[in-house]
């Protein structure tokens, strides 16, 4: 039996080393949920195998106990025991027949069902690349959110509802009033640091030229914003941000039922629409997207001007067209009604699901002058604006940040944010460079619409920045 157990382990080891399929599971939490169902099926199969083995061992144990008692009696007086012809016959019968049956029972193979199921499922298991990608994601989360090694190793990630998390990790705050307080404190700290710096400059008579604080590197600013730090919105600028009921200049659909619009940032001008997509619509979009999510996110390559797989974006994405389902057409029409921009020349609705530590490093949505033939294959001009739906709440992390201006927008299910990538002159607004922070806890689903220049010539867009 010991040798047989080792053989089982050897078979399992070989299976885990040989069979694999490239799926990039770590890039999408939604795709990763399939692995849970696979594992659940394997656990059921394994338990059936264990039950069969236990039943077999139970029979062997009963046989051994019966023979142990019989042998103890017989060995007290072997000759006298065999002097009874019935005992002699039973001994012959046991050795000739019953021990053979016992041998067959012991050698009976109960693992076939489990091994067959494991072999079938193994081709859908994560690969070495998935394991490596998930490990890199943990390191990225540790660096971005300054988590200690013990927190990562034990999996005891901060709980956004926990008292300690509310006190120590500002990036867990999703309520507007708490966020405004954090921004005000940061502004006050910056003013105090400025005063101290001016005092040092004044006291140093040998330095006559004015010195400026060195700019914070983009990567550092990106990580600070992800943690809820370094937000550059002074109380004076904050007072100019408002919430309103918005009907886009009396649009017939929203005249009697306007939508809730909130100013998130002033420069660049970023607005959030609340309760703009329903739970049912979100579930339908996810249902349509899940079967076709690609192995990695597809983005615009600034060097070639074409769409390509992004190695710096940890997510999976799918594209949904308006004619696939009436609901997609309704969503596109809603964006057109609220922005006043033509959707016929916009790109398809892109749906993305972020994976373990899922992120999208700082990038521009629009094509720059130094990029050859940006979006030439589309024939619709540059990306004039970006509309981004948040289709899930994220327990921790996952903010959309703008490192150049110190802005941060946190995900909230059912809302959407909107900004212009271009000035009225057609020049790119470089302050719109943005990034998606790593998802620390939760599952982040978003969908976005990239709106292009063509078709907007005679439109009346809402809220367009007037400064270039």
C-alpha positions as CSV (number, residue, x, y, z in Angstrom):
1,X,0.0,0.0,0.0
2,X,2.9,2.4,0.8
3,X,4.4,1.9,-2.7
4,X,1.0,2.4,-4.3
5,X,0.5,5.8,-2.5
6,X,3.9,6.9,-3.7
7,X,2.8,5.9,-7.2
8,X,-0.3,8.1,-6.9
9,X,1.8,11.1,-5.9
10,X,4.1,10.5,-8.8
11,X,1.2,10.4,-11.3
12,X,-0.2,13.7,-9.8
13,X,3.2,15.4,-10.0
14,X,3.7,14.4,-13.6
15,X,0.2,15.7,-14.5
16,X,0.8,19.1,-12.9
17,X,4.1,19.4,-14.8
18,X,3.1,18.4,-18.3
19,X,-0.4,19.6,-19.0
20,X,-1.1,23.3,-19.3
21,X,-2.8,26.0,-21.4
22,X,-2.0,29.7,-21.8
23,X,-4.9,31.7,-20.5
24,X,-3.5,34.7,-18.6
25,X,-5.9,34.1,-15.8
26,X,-4.2,36.7,-13.5
27,X,-5.2,39.6,-15.8
28,X,-8.9,39.3,-15.1
29,X,-10.8,38.5,-11.8
30,X,-13.9,37.7,-13.8
31,X,-12.0,35.0,-15.8
32,X,-10.4,33.8,-12.6
33,X,-13.7,32.9,-11.1
34,X,-13.9,30.0,-13.6
35,X,-11.0,28.4,-11.7
36,X,-13.0,28.3,-8.5
37,X,-15.7,26.1,-10.2
38,X,-13.0,24.0,-11.7
39,X,-11.4,23.4,-8.3
40,X,-14.8,22.7,-6.8
41,X,-15.4,20.0,-9.3
42,X,-12.0,18.5,-8.6
43,X,-12.6,18.5,-4.9
44,X,-15.8,16.6,-5.4
45,X,-14.0,14.1,-7.6
46,X,-11.2,13.8,-5.0
47,X,-13.7,13.2,-2.2
48,X,-15.4,10.4,-4.2
49,X,-11.9,8.8,-4.7
50,X,-11.2,9.1,-0.9
51,X,-14.6,7.5,-0.1
52,X,-13.9,4.6,-2.5
53,X,-10.5,4.1,-0.9
54,X,-11.9,4.3,2.6
55,X,-14.6,1.6,1.7
56,X,-11.9,-0.6,0.4
57,X,-9.7,-0.2,3.4
58,X,-12.7,-0.8,5.7
59,X,-13.3,-4.2,4.0
60,X,-9.6,-5.1,4.3
61,X,-9.6,-4.1,8.0
62,X,-12.6,-6.3,8.7
63,X,-10.9,-9.2,7.0
64,X,-7.7,-8.7,8.9
65,X,-9.5,-8.4,12.3
66,X,-11.4,-11.7,11.6
67,X,-8.3,-13.6,10.6
68,X,-6.4,-12.2,13.5
69,X,-8.9,-13.7,16.0
70,X,-9.0,-17.0,14.0
71,X,-5.2,-17.3,13.9
72,X,-4.9,-16.6,17.6
73,X,-7.2,-19.5,18.4
74,X,-5.6,-21.9,15.8
75,X,-2.0,-21.2,17.0
76,X,-2.8,-22.3,20.6
77,X,-3.0,-25.9,19.4
78,X,-2.4,-26.1,15.6
79,X,-2.8,-29.9,15.3
80,X,-5.8,-30.0,17.5
81,X,-7.4,-27.2,15.6
82,X,-6.9,-28.9,12.2
83,X,-8.1,-32.1,13.8
84,X,-11.5,-30.7,13.2
85,X,-12.3,-31.4,9.5
86,X,-14.4,-28.3,9.2
87,X,-11.5,-26.1,10.3
88,X,-9.2,-27.9,7.9
89,X,-11.6,-27.3,5.0
90,X,-12.0,-23.6,5.9
91,X,-8.2,-23.2,5.9
92,X,-8.0,-24.7,2.4
93,X,-10.9,-22.6,1.2
94,X,-9.3,-19.4,2.6
95,X,-5.9,-20.0,1.0
96,X,-7.3,-21.2,-2.3
97,X,-10.1,-18.7,-2.8
98,X,-10.6,-16.0,-0.2
99,X,-7.0,-14.7,-0.1
100,X,-7.2,-14.4,-3.8
101,X,-10.4,-12.3,-3.5
102,X,-8.6,-10.2,-0.9
103,X,-5.6,-9.7,-3.3
104,X,-8.0,-8.5,-6.0
105,X,-9.7,-6.1,-3.5
106,X,-6.3,-4.6,-2.5
107,X,-5.2,-4.2,-6.1
108,X,-8.5,-2.7,-7.2
109,X,-7.9,0.6,-8.9
110,X,-10.3,3.3,-7.5
111,X,-8.3,6.3,-8.9
112,X,-9.4,6.1,-12.6
113,X,-12.3,8.5,-12.2
114,X,-10.4,11.1,-10.3
115,X,-7.3,10.9,-12.6
116,X,-9.4,11.2,-15.7
117,X,-11.2,14.2,-14.4
118,X,-8.0,15.8,-13.3
119,X,-6.4,15.2,-16.7
120,X,-9.4,16.8,-18.4
121,X,-9.4,19.8,-16.2
122,X,-5.6,20.2,-16.1
123,X,-5.5,21.7,-19.6
124,X,-7.5,24.7,-18.2
125,X,-5.2,25.3,-15.2
126,X,-3.1,28.4,-14.8
127,X,0.4,28.4,-16.2
128,X,3.8,29.4,-14.8
129,X,3.2,32.8,-16.4
130,X,0.0,33.2,-14.5
131,X,1.7,32.3,-11.2
132,X,4.6,34.7,-12.0
133,X,2.1,37.5,-13.0
134,X,0.2,37.1,-9.8
135,X,3.4,37.2,-7.8
136,X,4.5,40.4,-9.6
137,X,1.0,41.9,-8.8
138,X,1.5,41.3,-5.1
139,X,4.9,43.0,-5.2
140,X,3.3,45.9,-7.1
141,X,0.5,46.2,-4.5
142,X,3.1,46.1,-1.7
143,X,5.1,48.9,-3.3
144,X,2.2,51.1,-4.3
145,X,0.3,50.9,-1.1
146,X,3.3,50.5,1.2
147,X,2.2,47.2,2.7
148,X,4.5,45.3,5.0
149,X,5.7,41.8,4.1
150,X,3.7,40.1,6.8
151,X,0.5,41.6,5.5
152,X,1.2,40.2,2.1
153,X,2.4,36.8,3.2
154,X,-0.6,36.2,5.5
155,X,-3.2,37.7,3.1
156,X,-4.5,39.8,5.9
157,X,-5.2,42.8,3.6
158,X,-6.7,46.0,5.2
159,X,-10.4,46.0,5.5
160,X,-11.9,49.4,4.2
161,X,-14.7,49.0,6.8
162,X,-12.2,48.3,9.6
163,X,-11.5,51.1,12.1
164,X,-7.7,50.8,11.6
165,X,-8.1,51.1,7.9
166,X,-10.2,54.2,8.2
167,X,-7.5,55.8,10.4
168,X,-4.4,54.8,8.5
169,X,-5.2,54.3,4.8
170,X,-6.7,57.3,3.2
171,X,-7.1,55.6,-0.1
172,X,-9.9,53.5,1.4
173,X,-12.1,56.5,1.9
174,X,-14.9,56.7,-0.7
175,X,-17.2,59.2,0.9
176,X,-17.0,62.6,-0.5
177,X,-16.8,64.5,2.7
178,X,-13.8,62.5,4.0
179,X,-12.0,62.9,0.7
180,X,-12.5,66.7,0.8
181,X,-11.0,66.8,4.3
182,X,-8.0,64.8,3.2
183,X,-7.5,67.2,0.3
184,X,-7.8,70.2,2.6
185,X,-5.2,68.8,5.0
186,X,-2.8,68.1,2.2
187,X,-3.2,71.7,1.0
188,X,-2.6,73.0,4.5
189,X,0.5,70.9,4.8
190,X,1.8,72.2,1.5
191,X,1.3,75.8,2.6
192,X,3.2,75.1,5.8
193,X,6.0,73.5,3.9
194,X,6.1,76.5,1.6
195,X,6.4,78.9,4.6
196,X,9.3,76.8,6.0
197,X,11.0,76.8,2.7
198,X,10.7,80.6,2.3
199,X,12.2,81.1,5.8
200,X,15.2,79.0,4.9
201,X,15.7,80.9,1.6
202,X,15.4,84.2,3.4
203,X,18.0,83.3,6.1
204,X,20.5,82.3,3.5
205,X,21.9,85.6,2.2
206,X,24.4,83.9,-0.1
207,X,21.7,82.5,-2.3
208,X,20.1,85.3,-4.2
209,X,18.3,83.4,-6.9
210,X,14.9,81.9,-6.2
211,X,14.8,78.2,-5.9
212,X,12.0,76.0,-6.8
213,X,11.0,72.6,-5.4
214,X,12.0,69.8,-7.7
215,X,9.0,68.2,-9.4
216,X,7.9,64.9,-8.1
217,X,8.7,62.0,-10.5
218,X,5.6,60.7,-12.3
219,X,5.9,57.2,-10.9
220,X,6.1,58.5,-7.3
221,X,3.2,60.9,-7.8
222,X,1.2,58.1,-9.4
223,X,1.7,55.9,-6.4
224,X,1.0,58.8,-4.0
225,X,-2.3,59.5,-5.6
226,X,-3.2,55.8,-5.5
227,X,-2.8,56.0,-1.7
228,X,-4.9,59.2,-1.5
229,X,-1.8,61.4,-1.0
230,X,-0.5,64.4,-2.9
231,X,-3.9,65.6,-4.3
232,X,-3.4,69.1,-5.5
233,X,-6.7,70.8,-5.0
234,X,-6.7,73.9,-2.8
235,X,-9.7,75.0,-0.8
236,X,-10.1,77.9,-3.1
237,X,-10.3,75.7,-6.2
238,X,-12.5,73.2,-4.3
239,X,-15.1,75.9,-3.7
240,X,-15.5,76.3,-7.4
241,X,-16.7,72.6,-7.8
242,X,-20.4,72.0,-7.7
243,X,-23.1,69.3,-7.9
244,X,-26.1,70.0,-10.1
245,X,-29.0,68.5,-11.9
246,X,-28.0,68.4,-15.6
247,X,-30.2,68.3,-18.7
248,X,-27.7,69.3,-21.4
249,X,-29.2,72.6,-22.4
250,X,-32.8,71.4,-22.1
251,X,-32.5,68.1,-23.9
252,X,-36.0,66.6,-24.3
253,X,-35.0,63.3,-22.6
254,X,-33.7,65.0,-19.5
255,X,-35.7,68.2,-19.3
256,X,-38.2,66.6,-16.8
257,X,-35.8,64.1,-15.4
258,X,-32.3,65.5,-15.3
259,X,-29.2,63.5,-14.3
260,X,-27.0,64.1,-11.3
261,X,-23.7,65.7,-12.3
262,X,-20.8,66.4,-10.0
263,X,-17.6,68.3,-10.7
264,X,-14.6,66.1,-9.8
265,X,-11.8,68.5,-11.0
266,X,-11.4,71.9,-12.6
267,X,-8.3,71.7,-14.8
268,X,-8.7,69.4,-16.7
269,X,-12.5,69.6,-16.3
270,X,-13.7,66.2,-15.1
271,X,-17.3,65.5,-14.3
272,X,-19.0,62.5,-12.8
273,X,-22.6,61.4,-13.6
274,X,-24.3,59.5,-10.8
275,X,-26.8,56.7,-11.2
276,X,-26.2,56.8,-14.9
277,X,-26.1,53.1,-15.6
278,X,-28.4,50.5,-13.8
279,X,-27.4,47.3,-12.2
280,X,-29.4,45.3,-14.8
281,X,-27.5,47.1,-17.6
282,X,-24.2,46.4,-16.0
283,X,-25.0,42.7,-15.6
284,X,-26.0,42.6,-19.3
285,X,-22.9,44.3,-20.5
286,X,-20.7,41.9,-18.4
287,X,-22.7,38.9,-19.7
288,X,-22.1,40.0,-23.3
289,X,-18.4,40.7,-22.6
290,X,-17.3,37.7,-20.6
291,X,-17.3,35.1,-23.4
292,X,-15.1,37.2,-25.6
293,X,-12.6,38.8,-23.3
294,X,-9.1,38.7,-24.9
295,X,-6.0,37.4,-23.2
296,X,-4.8,41.0,-22.5
297,X,-5.9,44.6,-22.9
298,X,-5.8,46.2,-26.3
299,X,-4.5,49.8,-26.5
300,X,-3.3,52.3,-29.0
301,X,0.4,51.9,-29.8
302,X,1.9,55.4,-30.1
303,X,4.8,54.1,-32.3
304,X,2.7,52.3,-34.9
305,X,-0.6,54.1,-34.6
306,X,-2.4,50.8,-34.4
307,X,-4.2,48.8,-31.7
308,X,-1.9,46.3,-29.9
309,X,-1.7,44.1,-26.8
310,X,-0.6,46.2,-23.8
311,X,2.0,44.6,-21.5
312,X,1.6,47.4,-19.0
313,X,-2.1,47.0,-18.5
314,X,-3.1,44.1,-16.3
315,X,-6.7,43.5,-17.4
316,X,-8.8,41.7,-20.0
317,X,-11.1,43.5,-22.4
318,X,-13.8,43.0,-25.0
319,X,-15.5,45.3,-27.5
320,X,-19.2,45.5,-27.9
321,X,-21.0,47.0,-30.9
322,X,-24.3,48.8,-30.9
323,X,-26.0,46.2,-33.2
324,X,-25.2,43.3,-30.9
325,X,-27.9,44.1,-28.4
326,X,-30.4,46.9,-28.0
327,X,-29.1,47.8,-24.6
328,X,-25.6,48.7,-26.0
329,X,-27.3,51.0,-28.5
330,X,-29.3,52.6,-25.7
331,X,-26.1,53.2,-23.6
332,X,-24.4,54.7,-26.6
333,X,-27.4,57.0,-27.2
334,X,-27.3,58.0,-23.6
335,X,-23.7,59.1,-23.9
336,X,-24.5,61.1,-27.0
337,X,-27.5,62.8,-25.4
338,X,-25.5,63.9,-22.3
339,X,-22.3,65.0,-24.1
340,X,-23.8,66.3,-27.3
341,X,-21.2,64.4,-29.2
342,X,-21.7,62.1,-32.2
343,X,-21.4,58.4,-31.4
344,X,-21.4,57.0,-35.0
345,X,-17.7,57.9,-35.3
346,X,-16.8,56.8,-31.7
347,X,-15.0,53.5,-31.0
348,X,-17.0,50.5,-29.8
349,X,-17.8,50.2,-26.1
350,X,-14.7,48.6,-24.5
351,X,-15.3,46.5,-21.4
352,X,-12.4,45.7,-19.1
353,X,-12.0,43.5,-16.0
354,X,-8.9,44.1,-14.0
355,X,-7.0,41.1,-12.5
356,X,-4.8,40.5,-9.5
357,X,-3.3,43.9,-8.7
358,X,-4.9,45.1,-12.0
359,X,-3.6,48.5,-13.2
360,X,-3.1,50.7,-16.2
361,X,0.1,52.8,-16.0
362,X,0.1,56.5,-16.9
363,X,-0.9,57.1,-20.6
364,X,-2.7,59.5,-22.9
365,X,-6.0,58.6,-24.6
366,X,-5.3,60.9,-27.6
367,X,-2.7,60.8,-30.3
368,X,0.2,63.2,-30.0
369,X,1.9,65.1,-32.8
370,X,5.0,62.9,-32.7
371,X,3.0,59.8,-33.3
372,X,2.8,58.7,-37.0
373,X,-0.7,58.2,-38.4
374,X,-2.5,58.0,-35.0
375,X,-5.8,56.3,-35.5
376,X,-5.4,56.7,-39.3
377,X,-7.0,53.2,-39.8
378,X,-10.2,54.5,-38.2
379,X,-10.5,57.5,-40.4
380,X,-12.3,59.4,-37.6
381,X,-9.6,61.8,-36.4
382,X,-8.2,62.0,-32.9
383,X,-9.9,61.0,-29.6
384,X,-11.6,64.2,-28.6
385,X,-13.1,62.9,-25.3
386,X,-13.3,59.9,-22.9
387,X,-16.4,58.5,-21.2
388,X,-15.7,55.9,-18.5
389,X,-18.4,53.8,-16.7
390,X,-17.6,52.3,-13.3
391,X,-19.5,49.0,-13.3
392,X,-18.4,47.8,-9.8
393,X,-17.4,49.2,-6.4
394,X,-13.8,48.5,-5.5
395,X,-13.2,47.8,-1.8
396,X,-9.6,49.2,-1.9
397,X,-7.5,50.8,-4.6
398,X,-8.4,51.0,-8.2
399,X,-8.6,54.8,-8.5
400,X,-8.3,56.7,-11.7
401,X,-5.5,59.3,-11.2
402,X,-4.0,62.2,-13.2
403,X,-0.4,62.5,-12.1
404,X,0.4,65.7,-13.9
405,X,-2.3,67.7,-12.0
406,X,-2.6,65.6,-8.8
407,X,-6.2,64.5,-9.4
408,X,-7.8,61.3,-8.2
409,X,-11.2,59.8,-8.9
410,X,-12.4,56.7,-7.1
411,X,-14.7,54.0,-8.6
412,X,-18.3,54.0,-7.7
413,X,-20.7,51.5,-9.2
414,X,-23.3,53.0,-11.5
415,X,-21.4,56.3,-12.1
416,X,-19.4,57.5,-15.1
417,X,-16.7,60.2,-15.5
418,X,-16.2,62.3,-18.6
419,X,-13.4,64.6,-19.8
420,X,-12.1,66.2,-23.0
421,X,-8.7,65.1,-24.3
422,X,-8.5,68.0,-26.8
423,X,-8.9,71.7,-26.6
424,X,-11.3,73.5,-29.0
425,X,-8.2,74.2,-31.2
426,X,-7.6,70.5,-31.7
427,X,-4.4,70.6,-29.6
428,X,-4.0,67.8,-27.1
429,X,-4.6,68.5,-23.4
430,X,-1.5,67.0,-21.8
431,X,-2.9,67.4,-18.3
432,X,-5.3,64.5,-19.1
433,X,-2.5,62.0,-18.8
434,X,-4.0,59.4,-16.5
435,X,-3.6,55.9,-15.0
436,X,-5.7,53.2,-13.3
437,X,-4.3,52.4,-9.8
438,X,-3.7,48.7,-8.8
439,X,-6.8,47.0,-7.4
440,X,-5.8,46.1,-3.8
441,X,-9.1,44.4,-2.7
442,X,-12.1,43.8,-4.9
443,X,-13.1,43.2,-8.5
444,X,-13.0,46.2,-10.9
445,X,-15.2,46.3,-14.0
446,X,-15.2,49.3,-16.2
447,X,-16.4,50.2,-19.7
448,X,-15.3,53.2,-21.8
449,X,-16.2,55.0,-24.9
450,X,-13.5,56.9,-26.9
451,X,-15.2,59.7,-28.8
452,X,-13.4,61.0,-32.0
453,X,-13.3,64.3,-33.8
454,X,-15.1,63.5,-37.0
455,X,-18.9,64.2,-36.8
456,X,-18.5,66.8,-34.1
457,X,-18.2,69.8,-36.5
458,X,-21.8,71.0,-36.1
459,X,-22.4,69.6,-32.7
460,X,-23.0,71.5,-29.5
461,X,-20.8,69.8,-26.9
462,X,-21.4,70.3,-23.2
463,X,-18.9,71.9,-20.8
464,X,-16.0,72.1,-23.3
465,X,-12.9,73.8,-21.9
466,X,-12.4,77.2,-23.5
467,X,-8.7,77.6,-22.8
468,X,-5.9,76.0,-24.8
